[in-house]
């Protein structure tokens, strides 16, 4: 009887296991079919009922309730978003502007059209609402106007249905006044750029330059390679006609487009090009083999690494008409002349090539952070490697440098002062007591009148108040923030902005398997000191939403997914903790399974462009003065001021030879200002190479380098003991 019961139980157990396996198999089969059919059909059904035009019209009606520009202080920073735009205010050196973006939680996408202003000095966020605010969008582009002190120009972007089955691309053009916070839609006559997103804009003199982007119809993606010019004085768009036989960049998006003194420079970008893929052997109509191989057309991803210079030349008629009638609208002036010139590939470019790393302009250089390198495997999908490196592209010398964090230096003078302060601790305390007694005596006597009738106490109070105001202006807004000694977590498509030589890194995206994480944080890095990464704000990652069908998987699958999610969160937390040694610049590596750097990878550019690398050049070999190791910009200019003023006068004589006879048409103040600008440009141009020398000398135990000439007249050098 017992044996029978055991056999019955074993049979029932085997039957339950078979039923469970059959059920799982049915789920897998159902999921495999429904992932492409049922799930897409449901999302397509929802998207078919989604009227984009009606939704956008509803947004416009909601904005009409704002009769004027309202500015509200936010209790919290903006919510997480990607594909937004961040820019430094052209009017206030303490402000950053953030506009638009989207957030995808794994199920639906939300788009934003709110404008935020971050006051760096007060560590405060403000939300701006206006009747004329552009509609919700992401993937747009904006830039500051070079001849417009308060203007920020925005073009294009995209909007989609929640399931991203329908896409809408904008071709509207806007101007934001950074001072009044007011949006103004710019309506122009004639042709204007087609709708797009993923493009880039920059400025040159009175022109706004636009290049690239893509149009996504959910069925196919079309990349654009046209260039457009907007004249801010004539309020008119131009599509310059390029010489038919001239070279020009391939269509692309997510490129780097930076200003230059003679136009603009272009680097990198991303696109997908058509290529033929392999196939299976065909069979002839008679049933016998030998029909050849069927090749199908696939879209191959390309990460561009080429560099181009866009030379902009104003036509004579345009210059004459602009000077005669600046305020003419569509005055008929000739458009500027544009010509693409291909440059050699930059030296020491990031390797492997990476997408999602658009550079931001700073003092003649491009600053980039992060990026992603993808390798598509036909069987296993895409392997991605994410980065968190900080790279600098010297535009003039066409060379990349890698930046690492550095431990703050304590000068020998300060160390000696600290030692002296410790030795004289007792005497300093006595002096402090005497000072307090003297202050009490002065308060008892009252204010004393000077010869001009002004009290000495009031003058002292006024100076103290002025000093306090100056201290408030010079106060570091992030000095009380948390500082980490390693770069933030690897990511791509982070939003960057530079203000007061400080790089701000906002948001970004990281992928783990099928999950997509949008970072909700803002970091600050002093590009001159590189003394750590300061956390302006950081919030934990939001949950990734999954569909109900995906949640019906087996318990084992759920457990493994939860473990992977926990591991990823732990990885993110540990990557943002301060290191034990502040001086170490630990490099955080993402979950990489693709380490190949072969030029034949699918994600790299064609090999026809791989043999034009730029030879390395040094900025320390010219005849101009260059900074010494451990020398600040102020000390550098104080030491070389005369040389830079002479350089300015030489340049002025070359431009205006008559000034050599009639005297320089420049005041002393203007001369020193231009001399300082040239010295500052040189200081930043040499910064990376000088930093390498500083690191080598610090490793050798050398704290600072002083020229013996500068020590002349300060006494003889003491004997060595």
C-alpha positions in Angstrom: 0.0 0.0 0.0 2.8 2.3 0.9 4.7 1.5 -2.3 1.5 2.2 -4.3 1.0 5.6 -2.5 4.6 6.5 -3.3 4.2 5.5 -7.0 1.0 7.5 -7.1 2.7 10.6 -5.6 5.6 10.3 -7.9 3.3 10.0 -10.9 1.3 13.0 -9.8 4.5 14.9 -9.2 5.8 14.0 -12.7 2.4 15.0 -14.2 2.5 18.4 -12.4 6.0 19.0 -13.6 5.0 18.1 -17.1 2.0 20.4 -16.9 4.2 23.2 -15.6 6.8 22.7 -18.3 4.0 22.7 -20.9 2.5 25.8 -19.4 5.9 27.6 -19.5 6.5 26.5 -23.0 3.1 27.9 -24.1 3.9 31.1 -22.3 7.2 31.4 -24.1 5.6 30.6 -27.5 2.8 33.0 -26.7 5.2 35.7 -25.7 7.4 35.1 -28.7 4.4 35.7 -31.0 2.7 38.4 -28.9 5.9 40.5 -28.5 5.9 41.3 -32.2 2.1 41.0 -32.9 -0.2 41.3 -29.9 1.9 43.8 -28.0 2.6 45.9 -31.0 -1.0 45.5 -32.1 -2.2 46.8 -28.7 0.2 49.7 -28.8 -0.7 50.4 -32.5 -4.3 50.4 -31.5 -3.7 52.9 -28.8 -1.6 55.0 -31.1 -4.2 54.9 -33.8 -6.7 56.4 -31.3 -4.0 59.0 -30.3 -4.4 62.3 -32.2 -1.1 64.1 -32.0 -2.5 67.3 -33.5 -5.4 67.4 -31.0 -3.1 66.8 -28.0 -0.7 69.6 -29.1 -3.7 71.9 -29.6 -4.9 71.1 -26.1 -1.4 72.0 -24.8 -1.6 75.3 -26.6 -5.0 76.0 -25.0 -3.7 75.2 -21.5 -0.9 77.7 -22.0 -3.3 80.5 -22.9 -4.3 80.8 -19.2 -0.9 82.4 -18.5 -1.5 86.1 -19.2 2.1 87.0 -18.3 5.4 85.5 -17.5 5.3 83.9 -14.1 8.4 82.8 -12.1 7.8 80.3 -9.2 10.4 79.0 -6.8 10.6 75.2 -6.9 10.8 73.1 -3.7 12.7 70.4 -5.6 14.8 70.3 -8.8 13.3 69.3 -12.1 12.1 65.7 -12.6 14.2 63.2 -14.4 14.3 63.6 -18.2 16.5 62.9 -21.2 17.1 64.7 -24.6 16.6 68.0 -22.8 18.8 71.1 -23.4 20.9 72.9 -20.8 22.7 76.2 -21.5 24.5 78.9 -19.6 22.7 82.2 -19.4 24.2 84.9 -21.6 22.8 87.6 -19.3 23.6 86.3 -15.8 26.8 84.5 -14.9 25.0 82.7 -12.1 22.2 81.1 -14.0 21.6 77.9 -16.1 18.5 77.3 -18.3 16.9 73.9 -18.7 14.1 73.3 -21.2 12.0 70.3 -22.5 13.0 66.7 -22.6 11.2 63.4 -22.3 11.0 60.5 -19.8 10.5 56.9 -20.8 9.7 54.4 -18.0 9.7 51.3 -20.1 6.0 51.5 -20.9 5.1 55.1 -22.0 6.9 58.3 -22.9 6.1 61.7 -21.4 7.3 65.0 -23.0 7.9 68.3 -21.2 7.8 71.9 -22.2 8.7 73.5 -18.8 11.5 76.0 -18.5 13.7 75.9 -15.4 16.3 78.5 -14.2 18.9 77.3 -11.8 20.6 80.1 -9.8 24.0 78.7 -9.0 24.9 81.2 -6.3 21.7 80.7 -4.3 21.3 77.0 -5.2 17.7 77.6 -6.2 15.5 76.3 -9.0 12.7 78.5 -10.5 10.0 77.3 -12.9 9.0 79.8 -15.7 5.5 79.7 -17.2 4.6 81.8 -20.2 1.7 82.1 -22.7 4.2 81.7 -25.6 6.1 78.7 -24.3 7.0 76.2 -27.1 5.0 73.0 -27.1 6.4 69.8 -25.4 9.4 68.3 -27.2 12.8 66.6 -26.9 15.8 66.3 -29.2 15.6 70.0 -30.0 18.7 72.3 -30.2 19.4 75.9 -29.0 22.3 78.3 -28.9 23.2 81.7 -27.8 23.4 84.6 -30.3 26.9 86.0 -30.6 25.7 89.5 -31.2 22.7 89.2 -29.0 23.4 89.9 -25.3 20.2 88.2 -23.9 18.9 86.0 -26.8 18.8 82.2 -26.9 17.5 80.6 -30.2 15.7 77.3 -30.3 14.7 75.2 -33.3 12.9 71.9 -33.9 12.5 68.8 -31.8 10.1 65.9 -31.7 7.0 64.7 -29.9 5.4 61.2 -30.0 2.5 59.2 -28.8 2.9 57.5 -25.4 3.7 54.2 -27.0 6.0 55.9 -29.5 4.0 54.6 -32.5 3.5 58.0 -33.9 6.1 60.8 -34.2 5.8 64.5 -34.9 8.8 66.7 -35.7 8.8 70.5 -35.3 10.2 73.1 -37.6 9.3 76.1 -35.5 11.9 78.7 -34.5 12.0 80.6 -31.1 13.9 83.2 -29.2 14.1 83.2 -25.4 15.0 86.5 -23.7 17.2 85.4 -20.8 16.5 88.6 -18.9 12.7 88.9 -19.2 12.2 85.1 -19.5 9.8 85.7 -22.4 9.5 83.4 -25.4 8.9 84.8 -28.9 8.1 82.7 -32.0 10.0 83.9 -35.0 8.0 83.8 -38.2 10.0 84.2 -41.4 9.1 84.6 -45.0 10.4 82.2 -47.6 12.1 78.9 -47.1 13.0 77.5 -43.6 14.7 74.3 -42.5 12.6 71.2 -42.6 11.3 69.6 -39.4 13.9 67.5 -37.5 15.4 66.5 -34.2 18.9 65.5 -33.1 20.4 68.4 -35.0 22.9 71.0 -33.7 23.2 74.8 -33.8 26.0 77.3 -33.1 26.5 81.0 -33.8 28.9 83.1 -35.9 28.7 86.9 -35.8 25.0 87.8 -36.6 24.3 84.3 -38.0 22.8 81.2 -36.4 24.2 78.0 -38.1 22.2 74.7 -38.2 23.3 71.3 -39.4 22.2 67.7 -39.4 19.5 65.9 -37.5 17.0 63.2 -38.5 13.4 62.6 -39.3 11.7 59.5 -37.7 8.4 58.3 -39.2 8.4 55.1 -37.0 8.7 53.2 -40.3 12.1 54.6 -41.2 14.7 57.1 -40.1 16.1 59.6 -42.5 19.3 61.4 -41.6 19.9 65.0 -42.8 23.1 66.6 -44.0 21.9 70.1 -45.0 23.2 73.3 -43.5 21.1 76.4 -42.9 21.9 80.0 -41.9 19.6 82.4 -40.0 20.5 86.2 -40.1 19.5 87.7 -36.8 19.7 91.2 -38.3 17.4 90.5 -41.3 15.2 87.8 -39.6 15.6 85.5 -42.6 16.7 81.9 -43.2 19.2 81.0 -46.0 20.0 77.6 -47.5 23.5 78.3 -49.0 24.2 76.7 -52.3 27.5 74.8 -51.9 29.8 74.2 -54.9 28.6 71.0 -56.6 32.1 69.4 -56.7 33.0 70.3 -53.2 33.3 67.8 -50.3 30.7 67.9 -47.5 30.0 65.9 -44.4 27.7 62.8 -44.5 24.2 63.1 -43.0 24.3 62.5 -39.3 22.8 63.5 -35.9 24.1 63.9 -32.4 27.2 65.6 -33.7 29.5 68.2 -32.2 29.0 71.7 -33.8 31.2 74.4 -32.1 31.8 78.1 -33.0 35.1 79.3 -34.5 36.5 82.7 -35.3 36.0 82.0 -39.0 32.8 80.0 -38.9 32.2 76.7 -37.2 33.8 73.2 -36.7 32.1 69.9 -36.8 33.2 66.6 -35.2 31.7 63.1 -35.0 28.1 62.2 -34.9 25.9 59.1 -35.5 23.9 57.7 -38.4 22.7 54.4 -39.9 23.6 53.7 -43.5 22.3 51.0 -45.8 24.5 47.9 -46.2 24.0 44.4 -47.7 23.8 41.6 -45.3 24.3 37.8 -45.7 21.5 35.4 -46.5 20.7 31.8 -47.1 21.3 29.9 -50.3 18.6 30.0 -52.9 17.1 27.0 -54.7 16.3 27.0 -58.4 12.9 26.4 -59.8 13.9 22.8 -60.8 14.5 22.0 -57.1 18.3 21.8 -57.4 20.7 24.1 -55.6 23.0 26.6 -57.0 20.8 29.6 -57.0 23.4 31.8 -55.2 23.1 33.7 -52.0 20.2 36.1 -51.1 21.6 39.3 -49.7 19.3 41.6 -47.7 19.7 45.3 -47.1 20.3 46.2 -43.5 20.9 49.5 -41.7 24.5 49.6 -40.4 25.2 52.0 -37.5 28.1 54.4 -38.0 29.9 56.4 -35.4 31.6 59.2 -37.4 35.1 60.3 -36.4 35.7 62.9 -39.1 36.3 66.6 -38.6 35.1 69.5 -40.8 35.6 73.2 -40.9 32.7 75.4 -42.1 34.1 78.6 -43.5 31.6 81.5 -43.5 32.3 84.6 -45.6 30.1 87.6 -45.7 29.4 88.9 -49.1 30.2 92.5 -49.9 26.6 93.4 -50.6 25.5 91.9 -47.4 28.0 93.9 -45.3 27.0 97.1 -47.1 23.3 96.6 -46.7 23.7 95.6 -43.1 25.6 98.8 -42.3 23.0 100.8 -44.2 19.9 99.3 -42.8 20.4 97.0 -39.8 16.7 96.8 -38.9 15.4 95.9 -42.4 13.3 92.8 -42.4 14.1 90.7 -45.4 16.1 93.6 -46.9 17.3 91.5 -49.8 20.9 91.3 -48.7 23.0 88.5 -50.2 23.4 85.4 -48.0 26.8 84.6 -46.7 29.1 82.3 -48.6 29.8 78.8 -47.0 32.4 76.2 -47.8 33.1 72.9 -46.1 36.8 72.1 -45.6 37.8 68.7 -44.4 40.3 68.5 -41.6 42.5 65.7 -40.5 41.2 63.4 -37.8 42.1 64.6 -34.3 45.1 63.2 -32.6 44.6 61.1 -29.5 40.8 60.8 -30.2 38.8 58.7 -27.7 39.1 55.0 -28.4 36.9 53.1 -29.0 34.8 55.6 -30.9 31.6 56.5 -29.0 28.2 58.0 -29.6 26.1 60.1 -27.3 29.0 62.4 -26.3 28.4 65.8 -27.8 31.0 68.4 -26.8 30.3 71.8 -25.3 32.3 74.9 -26.1 34.7 76.4 -23.6 37.6 78.9 -24.3 38.5 77.5 -27.7 38.0 73.9 -26.7 35.3 71.3 -26.7 34.5 69.5 -23.5 32.8 66.0 -23.6 31.8 63.5 -20.9 30.7 59.9 -21.2 29.4 58.1 -24.3 28.6 54.6 -25.5 30.2 52.1 -27.8 27.9 49.5 -29.4 28.7 46.3 -31.2 25.8 44.6 -32.9 25.9 40.8 -32.8 23.5 39.1 -35.1 22.7 36.3 -32.6 23.0 38.0 -29.2 21.8 41.5 -30.0 23.8 44.6 -29.1 26.7 44.7 -26.6 27.3 48.2 -25.2 30.2 49.7 -23.3 29.5 52.9 -21.4 32.1 55.5 -20.4 32.5 58.2 -17.7 35.7 59.9 -19.0 36.2 63.6 -19.3 37.8 64.6 -22.6 39.0 67.9 -24.0 39.3 68.7 -27.8 41.7 71.6 -28.6 40.0 72.9 -31.7 42.9 74.9 -33.1 45.4 72.1 -32.7 42.9 69.4 -33.4 44.0 67.2 -30.5 42.2 65.4 -27.7 43.3 65.4 -24.0 42.0 63.3 -21.2 41.2 65.1 -17.9 41.5 63.4 -14.5 40.6 64.7 -11.0 43.5 66.1 -8.9 44.0 66.4 -5.2 44.0 70.1 -4.1 47.5 71.4 -3.6 48.6 73.2 -0.4 51.4 75.7 -1.2 54.6 75.8 0.9 53.7 79.4 1.9 50.4 78.3 3.3 52.0 75.3 5.1 54.5 77.6 6.7 51.7 80.0 7.7 49.8 77.2 9.3 52.8 76.2 11.3 53.5 79.7 12.4 49.9 80.1 13.4 50.1 76.9 15.5 53.3 78.2 17.2 51.7 81.5 18.0 48.4 80.2 19.1 48.8 81.6 22.6 49.9 85.0 21.5 47.1 85.1 18.9 44.6 84.5 21.6 46.0 87.3 23.7 45.9 89.6 20.7 42.3 88.7 20.1 41.4 89.6 23.7 43.2 93.0 23.3 41.2 93.6 20.1 37.9 93.0 21.8 38.8 95.4 24.6 39.7 98.1 22.1 36.5 97.6 20.2 34.5 97.9 23.5 36.4 101.1 24.3 35.6 102.6 20.9 31.9 101.8 21.3 32.0 103.6 24.7 33.7 106.7 23.3 31.4 106.9 20.3 32.2 107.9 16.7 35.1 110.3 16.1 34.7 113.0 13.5 37.3 113.4 10.7 38.4 116.7 9.1 35.7 116.4 6.4 32.9 115.7 8.9 32.5 112.0 8.3 32.8 109.7 11.2 35.5 107.1 11.2 33.2 104.4 12.6 30.7 104.9 9.7 33.5 104.6 7.1 34.8 101.4 8.7 31.2 100.0 8.8 30.8 100.9 5.2 34.0 99.2 4.2 33.0 96.1 6.2 29.6 96.0 4.5 31.3 96.4 1.1 33.7 93.6 1.9 30.8 91.3 3.0 29.0 92.0 -0.3 32.1 91.2 -2.2 32.5 88.0 -0.2 28.9 87.0 -1.0 29.6 87.7 -4.7 32.8 85.6 -4.7 31.4 82.9 -2.5 31.6 79.4 -4.0 27.9 78.3 -4.4 28.9 74.6 -4.1 31.4 74.8 -1.3 29.0 73.1 1.1 28.1 70.4 -1.4 29.2 66.8 -1.2 32.4 66.2 -3.2 33.4 62.9 -4.7 36.8 62.0 -6.1 35.8 60.0 -9.1 33.8 60.7 -12.1 30.0 60.2 -12.0 28.5 56.9 -13.2 29.0 56.0 -16.9 26.3 57.3 -19.2 25.6 58.7 -22.6 23.6 61.8 -23.8 24.4 63.8 -20.7 23.5 67.5 -20.9 26.5 69.8 -20.5 26.9 73.5 -19.9 29.9 75.7 -19.0 29.6 78.8 -16.8 32.5 80.6 -15.1 35.0 77.9 -16.1 32.8 75.3 -14.3 31.4 72.3 -16.2 27.9 71.2 -15.3 26.7 67.7 -16.1 23.0 67.0 -16.0 21.1 63.7 -16.4 22.1 61.2 -19.0 21.1 57.6 -19.8 22.4 54.2 -18.9 21.2 50.8 -20.2 21.4 47.5 -18.4 19.9 44.7 -20.5 16.5 45.7 -21.7 16.2 48.4 -19.0 16.9 52.1 -19.5 17.8 54.3 -16.6 17.6 58.1 -16.8 19.8 59.8 -14.2 18.2 62.6 -12.1 21.2 64.6 -10.9 23.5 67.6 -11.5 27.2 67.6 -11.0 29.8 70.5 -11.2 33.5 70.2 -12.1 35.9 73.2 -11.9 37.8 72.9 -15.2 40.7 75.0 -13.9 41.3 73.1 -10.6 39.7 69.7 -11.3 39.4 69.4 -7.5 36.7 66.8 -7.3 33.1 66.5 -8.6 30.6 68.5 -6.6 27.1 67.1 -6.2 24.5 69.9 -6.8 21.6 67.5 -6.4 21.0 63.7 -6.9 17.9 61.6 -6.6 17.6 57.8 -6.8 16.6 56.2 -10.0 12.9 55.6 -10.6 11.4 52.2 -11.1 11.3 50.7 -14.6 7.7 49.8 -15.7 7.0 46.5 -17.3 3.9 45.2 -19.1 1.5 42.8 -17.5 2.5 40.0 -19.9 6.1 40.4 -18.9 5.1 40.2 -15.2 3.6 36.7 -15.8 7.0 35.1 -16.2 8.1 32.3 -13.8 9.3 33.0 -10.3 12.8 32.1 -11.2 13.0 34.7 -13.9 11.6 37.3 -11.6 14.2 36.4 -9.0 17.1 36.7 -11.5 15.8 40.0 -12.7 15.5 41.4 -9.2 19.0 40.2 -8.5 20.3 42.0 -11.6 18.4 45.1 -10.7 19.9 45.1 -7.2 23.4 44.5 -8.5 22.9 47.4 -10.9 21.7 49.7 -8.1 24.6 48.7 -5.9 27.0 49.4 -8.7 25.5 52.9 -9.1 25.7 53.6 -5.4 29.3 52.5 -5.1 30.3 54.5 -8.1 29.2 57.7 -6.5 30.7 57.2 -3.0 33.8 59.2 -2.1 37.0 57.3 -2.5 39.1 56.6 0.5 42.1 58.5 -0.9 40.9 62.0 -2.1 43.8 62.2 -4.5 42.9 59.1 -6.5 40.9 59.6 -9.7 39.4 56.2 -9.8 38.0 55.3 -13.2 34.5 53.7 -13.1 34.0 51.1 -15.7 30.5 50.2 -16.9 29.2 46.7 -17.4 31.1 46.1 -20.6 31.1 43.0 -22.7 32.4 44.6 -25.8 36.1 45.4 -25.6 36.9 45.2 -29.3 38.5 48.2 -30.9 39.0 46.8 -34.3 38.4 49.3 -37.1 36.2 46.8 -38.8 33.5 46.9 -36.1 30.1 47.7 -37.4 29.9 50.8 -35.2 33.0 52.5 -36.5 33.4 54.7 -39.6 34.5 53.3 -43.0 38.2 52.5 -43.2 38.6 55.0 -46.1 38.7 57.8 -43.4 41.1 56.0 -41.0 44.4 57.1 -42.4 44.1 60.9 -42.0 45.0 61.2 -38.4 46.3 64.5 -37.2 50.0 64.6 -35.9 50.4 65.8 -32.4 51.4 69.4 -32.0 52.5 71.2 -28.9 51.4 74.7 -27.9 54.6 75.2 -25.9 56.9 75.5 -28.9 55.7 78.9 -30.3 57.3 82.2 -29.6 54.5 83.5 -27.4 54.8 83.4 -23.6 53.4 80.2 -22.0 52.4 79.5 -18.4 54.7 77.7 -16.0 53.6 74.7 -13.9 51.6 75.6 -10.9 51.1 79.2 -12.2 47.6 80.7 -12.0 46.1 82.8 -14.7 46.5 85.9 -12.6 50.2 85.3 -12.0 50.7 84.4 -15.6 49.3 87.6 -16.9 51.1 89.7 -14.2 54.4 88.1 -15.4 53.8 88.4 -19.1 51.6 91.5 -19.4 54.1 93.6 -21.4 54.6 90.8 -23.9 50.9 90.4 -24.6 50.4 94.2 -24.9 53.2 94.2 -27.5 51.5 91.3 -29.3 48.2 93.3 -29.4 50.0 96.3 -30.8 51.7 94.3 -33.5 48.3 92.7 -34.5 46.7 96.1 -34.6 49.4 97.5 -36.9 49.0 94.6 -39.2 45.2 95.2 -39.4 45.5 99.0 -39.6 48.9 100.1 -40.9 48.0 103.8 -40.6 48.0 103.4 -36.9 51.8 102.9 -37.0 52.1 106.6 -38.1 49.1 108.2 -36.5 49.3 106.4 -33.2 47.3 103.6 -31.8 43.5 104.2 -31.8 43.1 102.3 -28.5 43.0 103.4 -24.9 45.2 101.9 -22.2 42.3 100.1 -20.7 41.2 98.5 -24.0 44.9 97.5 -24.6 45.1 95.7 -21.3 41.7 94.1 -21.8 42.7 92.6 -25.2 46.1 91.6 -23.8 44.4 89.8 -21.0 42.0 88.0 -23.4 45.0 86.8 -25.4 46.8 85.6 -22.3 43.7 83.8 -21.0 43.3 82.1 -24.4 46.9 81.0 -24.2 46.6 79.8 -20.6 43.6 77.6 -21.4 45.3 76.4 -24.7 48.3 75.1 -22.7 46.3 73.9 -19.7 46.3 70.2 -20.5 50.0 70.0 -21.4 51.0 72.1 -18.3 48.9 69.8 -16.2 50.9 66.9 -17.4 54.1 68.7 -16.4 52.7 69.5 -13.0 51.8 65.8 -12.4 55.3 64.7 -13.3 56.9 67.3 -11.1 54.7 66.5 -8.2 55.6 62.8 -8.5 59.3 64.0 -8.4 58.6 66.0 -5.2 58.7 69.4 -6.8 56.0 71.7 -5.4 56.5 74.8 -7.6 58.9 76.2 -10.2 60.3 79.7 -9.7 62.5 81.5 -12.2 65.8 82.9 -10.6 65.2 86.1 -12.5 62.0 86.7 -10.5 64.0 86.3 -7.3 66.5 89.0 -8.3 66.8 91.7 -5.6 65.1 89.5 -2.9 68.4 88.5 -1.3 70.9 85.8 -1.9 70.0 82.2 -1.9 70.6 80.6 1.4 73.3 77.9 1.8 72.2 74.4 1.8 72.6 72.6 5.1 
